[in-house]
Amino acid sequence: MEPKANPTHHAVEIATMETESHPVAAPPPRSTLHKLKARLKETFFPDDPLRQFKNQPWKTKLQLGANYVFPILEWGPKYNLKLLKSDIVSGLTIASLAIPQGISYAKLANLPPIIGLYSSFVPPLIYAVLGSSRDLAVGPVSIASLIMGSMLRQQVSPTKDPILFLQLAFSSTFFAGLFQSSLGFLRLGFIIDFLSKATLIGFMAGAAVIVSLQQLKALLGITHFTKQMGIVPVMTSVFHNTNEWSWQTILMGFCFLVFLLFTRHISIRKPKLFWVSAGAPLLSVIISTLLVFAFKAQNHGISIIGKLPEGLNPPSWNMLRLHGTYLGLVMKTGLVTGIISLTEGIAVGRTFAALKNYQVDGNKEMIAIGVMNIVGSSTSCYITTGAFSRSAVNHNAGCKTAVSNIIMSVTVMVTLLLLMPLFKYTPNVVLGSIIVTAVIGLIDVPAAFQIWKIDKFDFVIMLCAFFGVLFISVQEGLAIAVGISIFKVLLQITRPKTVMLGNIPGTDIYRNLDQYKETVNVPGFLILGIEAPINFVNTTYLKERITRWIEDYESLSNNGNGKKKPTLRFVVLDLSAVSAIDTNGVAFFEDLRMAMEKKNLELVLVNPVGEVIEKLQRADDTKELAITDCLFLTVGEAVASLLPTIKNQNSNYV
């Protein structure tokens, strides 16, 4: 970029400003141990969870510690009948949604339908004790179910070897819970931040399309359907098996799908009518079951669930395969499903917490979700987390505490004990319609449009996630998007932004020449702002970039009026945006200063932060260098102090 030609009178204005010079001082000396402790605390404990324990007696500390581990102890003593009434209403409401969804999502994961109900019974009880969200409704979710089913099915057939497949599902759930709780205990939750908003929006939309397309098997009545997840094999399977299409199934599926979408539309338009869409899935199950039973529709091409076992969750710890041939598969499946379900659960919890103005502790949520999956893997449950659709219904129904999860769990328990025979004639086509209706809300077109308006690179990442899921696979599409996101971050680190600063006439304020068009260059000064930490990955680039700035400046020998331009004398680096440097960063300033001296230029540093000035001064002391000889607090001070030098050296400067 070419420096701007600047009128002479602006330089005169700058030269005559009265400024007071302020010394740039390093922070007070601290021991290495103290600095390491402060850095670790800032990295792993930014919320300072121990602050409430300070200056408290031991009895109070024990009570606060118990409340921290078990949030129910904090709000439980304040619970009253009024809160219970609200929680009963919301708990029964989400139960009416959780029962059909649990059955549907288990089938999506290629598991027996009863496993979905088991997973809606035990995990909500665990979360009610350990969770910090009042609105989160816990249970199976579509995306995690899809991923688990597709990853395990790559090596084991759920139809040919159902027992082994079930064992692997429980084992994957165990490893998912172990990974999730470990993140919480070790306070490593920042790992899930690698799933950016753009990645999640694209991934969720792609997964929603895949989930919906997978339901064509049930909606069309196809018996021989592809096991692959990509859009191409799915659509190929649909149109290569048109002879298996059942008009009875299509008619029933179409009617109930329209009904469910209509009730969803009503609840979106009028949130007070949330109960319409919440009760619609259960009502659909009841009506369709009665129709099949009354007309013997199972004899006319409509497939049904079949008999489901009665009773509560049987123990499954003896089914966990924690060693052997499939250990790598279950660990990988647990890692992927654990990250996805954890991200969804925390995001949902924080969303509704913001609406009610309370805080959700991310690390406690990780522990709660992880523990409930570990316990769930031993009680015939597969991966669970906070579901957005159920949590939205829970919120709109007026839930007050996590007791709504307990009410839902009790309702599911009654269903498991008394009502299971009633589901025998439930048609699979209705379960497919319920899944399509649930996942269609994951396609967030307005959010995608907003990303396009704000950041085109993020939009590319979103598209990569979306098309990667559609055309490759769910987990590989996610991996591609995460990889591109990390590449973007690395690009920003390795190629930090440097900008040329100019003076706003009549002030001592200096801003980006490209951003503020009224700014002008100061003759004899090349003022640059570096907007990133300086470390081993970007010092070479910064040297080359600053050298090019100098060459571009010096190549402009005339100012456009035939007058000779003042010679470049000072290179000023504004370091206010440089948050840290390493040993390569120190060497960068050393090399830059020596290179400036060879060109008869002087390096000027402006407003380095505490860590930067501390390391630079330490380098001066140990190597007898002079990096910090020319320091100023602001660019205005630097120019005002050094401008007379240039005026004296350039006799043709007015």
C-alpha positions, 0 to 999 in steps of 0.5 A: 500500500502506498503512503498518502501524500500529506499537506505540510500544514498538518505536520506543522500542527503536530510539531506545535502540539504540547504533549507530556511525555510519560515513561513506559514502565515494566510491571513489578517483578514477579517470580517465575512460579507466581507468573506460572500460577497466574497463567494457569489460573487464567487458562483453566480457572477464568471464572475463579470457582474458589473465590466463594471459599475465601475467608469462610469457616470450614463448616461453610466451606464444606457446605459451599463445596457440597452445593458446588458439586450437587447444585440441587442442595442449593435450590432444594431447600428453597423449593415449594409447592408453587414451584412444584405445580409449574414443574409438574406441568412442564414435566408432563408436557416434555414427557409427552414429547420424550416418549415418542422421540425416545422410541424414534431416536433409538431406531435412528441409532439402529437400537431396539426402541425400548432403549430410547425409553430407558435412556429417557428414564435414568439420565434425567434423574442424574442430571436433576442432581448434578446439572446447573440448568433449570430448563435443560430437558435430558434424553436422546437426541437425533444427531448423536443417535445418527452418528453413533448408529452410522459409526458402529454400523460401519463394522458391525451389523445391527440386524445380523449381530444385534447383541454385539451392536448393543454392547458397542453402543453401551461401551461408546456411551461409557467412553463418551461419558468418561471423556465429557466428565474428564473435560469438566474435572480437568476444566478443559472445556475450551476444547469444544470451542473448536466447533465454531458457530459456522461449523455447527450450523452447517453440520446441524443442517447437513445432519438434519437433511441426512436424518430426514432422508434416512426416514424415507425408508419408513415413509415409503415403506422400503424394506431393502434400504442402503446402510450408507449415510451419504445423499447419493446412496440414499437417493439411489436406494430410494429410486432403485426400489420403487417396487417396494413403495407402499401407497398405504404407508405413503398416505399415512406418513404424508397425513401425519407429517403434514399434521406434525408440521402444521402443529409445529408452525402454530407453536412457532407463530404463537409460542403460548400454544407450545403444548400443541406441538409438544403433544402432537407426537404422542397424539400421532402415536396414539391415533396411528396405533389405534388405526393400525389395530382397528384396520389390521394395517400391518397385514397391508404393508404398514410395518409396526414396532412390535412387542416391547418388553415391560419393566425398568432398565436392566443393568448393562455393566456386564455388556461393556466391552472395554477391551478387545477388537472393537476398543478403538471403534467404541473409543472413537465413537464415544469421542465424536458423539461425546463432543457433539452431545456436549456442545449441543447440551451446553449451548442449549442450556446457556441459551435458555439461561440467558433468557431467564438471566441466570448462569450455567457453569460449563464445567459443571454441565460437562461433569453432569452430562458425563456422569449421567452417560457413565451411569446410563451405560450401566443401565441400558441407556445410550448417549444422552444430552440436553435436547433443544426441542424438549428444552424449548418446550420445557422452557415455554411450559414454565419450568422452574427447576430441574424437578421437571426432569424428575417428573418426566422421568417418573412419567417414563417409568410409569410408561415402562411399567404399565403401558408398553403393550400399547405400543405394539401396533405403533407404525414405523412410518409415524416414528419417521414423521416425528423424526423429520419434524424434530430435525427440520428445526436444525436447519437455520437459514437466517443464521446462515444468511447472517454468517454470509453477511458478516464473514465470507470465510465462515460461510465457506466453513459452514458450506464445507460442513454442510456438503461434507456431511451430505456427500461424504459422511457425518463424522468426516464432514464435521472433521473437514469443517473443524480442520478448515476452522483451525486452518483459519485460526493458524492463518491469522496467527502466522500472517498477522495483520499489520496496518499503516497509521496516520494522524487525524488532523488537529489531534494527536490521534492515530488511526488506520489509513484505510479505515479512516479516510481523513487521516494523513501520513506524517513526513519522515515517519512510517507508523505501523500497527501490529495486531497479533501476538509475536511468536515463532510462527510469524516473526519471519513474515513480520520482518518481510512485511515491515521491510516491504513497508519501508521499501514502498515508503522510500520508493516515493521520492516525490510528493506529487507537487515536484517537491522532494519528500522528507527522508524516512527517519523513524519506523514507529511500531504501535504494540498496543495490540501485541498481547505477548511475545516469545524468545523469537519475538525478542529476537525479531525486535533485535534483528529489526533494530539492527536492520534499521541502523544499517539503513540509518533508520531508528526503531521506535516502540509505542505502548508495549504491554506488561509482558512484552516490555518485561521481556524486552527489558530483560533482553536488554539487560542480559545482552546489552542491547538497546531495544527499549532505548526509544519507548513512548506511551502513545504514537502522538507522544512519539511523533511530537518528540521526534518530529523536530529532528526531522524538521532540522534534517530536511531544510526544504520542509516547511 
